Structure formats: structure tokens, C-alpha cells
Amino acid sequence: MAGVKRLGHNYGNCLVKDSGERMDKRLLETLACPVCKGSLEHHQREQELVCQRDQLAFGIVDDIPIMLASEARQLSPTKPG
């Protein structure tokens, strides 16, 4: 069906769009940083889950978060205020 644009669908807690922009809110609340067990932020544009405490970014590949510390990207340190 070339040229057909599908619309997003609402499945409970998750708004699923063709671009994979949103992640299930319950999944995001359940996932924790494997290093410090802290909370993660979903950065949609970069397709990463970010732990601010450890300054690590965990990639999301094919809608699957890669939660291995050895695969995480180290974020650049932020400059103090």
C-alpha cells in the first residue's frame, strides 16, 4: 500500500505511531538504570533512555531499549550553572 499514511492508535497506556515516537508509559516507569537503579528519561528524538545521575544514554533499537551498561553512551559532562 504505497503512499498510504496510517494514523496512530491508542492502546491503553501507549500511543503507538508509525514513527515509534512514544514509549509505553508503564514500561518507562518500570525500567531503571542498570548502574544506579535510578529513573530514566525518554529522549524521543535521539531514541535513547537517559540516566542523568550517571550521565549515560541507553539506545533504543527497533523499539527495544538496550539496557546494558557496556553498550551505553557516556554523555558529555554538563557545565556547572
N, C-alpha and C positions, 0 to 999 in steps of 0.2 A: 504494500500500500504506500507507494512512494508519494511524498507530498502531503500525506495526511498527518495533521498535528493532533496528538492526543492530549487531552486535558488531565490535570492532576486528579487523584482520587483520595478520598478521606477514609482511612482505615483505623478507626478508633483514635489512638494517641499519635498516629503518624500520618502526616500529609506527604504522600508519595507523588513526586513529579518526575517526568521523564529525565530531567537533568540530574536527579538524585540530590537535590538541594537540601532536603530536610532529613534529619535522622530521627528515629523513634525516640520520643522524649523519655519513655521508661528505660530504654536501652542506655541513653546518655546518663540518666540518673543512676543506673546500676553500675556502669563502668567506672573504674577508678584507675589512677596512675599506678602502674605496676611497681614503681620505685618507692613512692611515699604514701600510696593509698589515698591520695588527695583527689579532689574533684577535677574534672576536665572541662574545657570549653570547646565547643564545636566551631571551628573556623571553616565555614562553608566554602568560601572562595578557594582556599588552599587545600580543601579536602583533608583536614587534619584535626586531630583532637589534641589540645594543648594543655599541658600542666604548667601553670605559671610558677608554682613553687620550685620545681626542678628545672624549669626552662627547657622542657622537652616537647617536641611535636611528634605525635604518632600518626602516620599516614593512614588514609582510608583508600583501599584498593578494591574496586568492584563492589562497593558498598560494605566492605568488611574492614573494620578497624584492625590494624596490625599493632597489637599491644605488647610488643617485645622491646625491652629497653635497648637491646643491641641493635634494633632497627630504627630507633627513634632519631630524629634530627635535633641536634643541640641548637637552641635559639640563641640569637645574639644577645649578650647582656644589655639590659636597658640602662641608660644613663640616669643617675640619681637626679631627682627633681629639680 
